[in-house]
């Protein structure tokens, strides 16, 4: 069993899909590991570190590979040296890269999309969305604090008192929860909202104030796998009214809402931004998927009505070392959980295998892409 680790080629992608730690573990399972030169450079992992862990660092690392590990799905043409039937294990953006997925099928590869990992207890350690979103929520607050021209915590000094910043987190998934915790640690007064009523207790447990629509009953907002669903027009109107009144008082707004397979929902309008104080900051974590905030642009600082609107197209890549370490463990936890000693390779079960498998036998087979 030959496992190859690719050097990422996507612009701004600083992560890598294996660490020296996971290389050692794969080798302990009986696999051979090859790494393309420079694969870990941007994540502060030298080729020598991979070699010391037992990997072979070579330009033709993909030659004869049975499994190819990557952070973002490579073009099918870049995989021609891998064995036919090889597994491509990565974040494959299945809904956004349908042509690439079709090319994997045509080339005879078995593409396994880590984003499609089911949100079940035994798969938590394999979930790249959770591990990367956790870091994204942290980074969003740090960047917002950096762009904000004032201090976050309340400070009582001989010259007078500095008021604490007010931070509002919109969307309380993994990223939102980490954003709440980080903003609280920095000393801000934090409030948060979500369409899922079950998150109210989570917000309170982190010491933040929940901001929820109470006038529209019977809307839970909970979709399959714990993801948020789209709300009714009645709920959206009530939420917009509530948020508009609240957002005008905030110094920092972090938006984190995403719905898998769809454009990011619009949470903050230009009119709402206009009510914020000059010098306030909005960080749009969903900017790469169309944005939660009107006027946000990936990797640019947009100033509207005196408010800075920022967001990265790839937030985890700005914390490449830690993001790579967690991503690498996700991939190892996935493959090792199904490792068959007799076969000398992983053998997937139906529940997880059918969830993540996009292509097999020359065809696209995942029901979420066929529906």
Beta strands, then each sheet from edge to edge (+ up, - down):
strand 1: 2-5
strand 2: 32-35
strand 3: 56-57
strand 4: 67-72
strand 5: 87-91
strand 6: 110-113
strand 7: 155-157
strand 8: 160-162
strand 9: 166-170
strand 10: 189-193
strand 11: 209-210
strand 12: 252-255
strand 13: 281-284
strand 14: 302-304
strand 15: 307-310
strand 16: 339-340
strand 17: 345-346
strand 18: 359-360
strand 19: 363-364
sheet 1: 3+ 2+ 1+ 4+ 5+ 6+
sheet 2: 7+ 8-
sheet 3: 11+ 10+ 9+ 12+ 13+ 15+ 14-
sheet 4: 16+ 17-
sheet 5: 18+ 19-
end
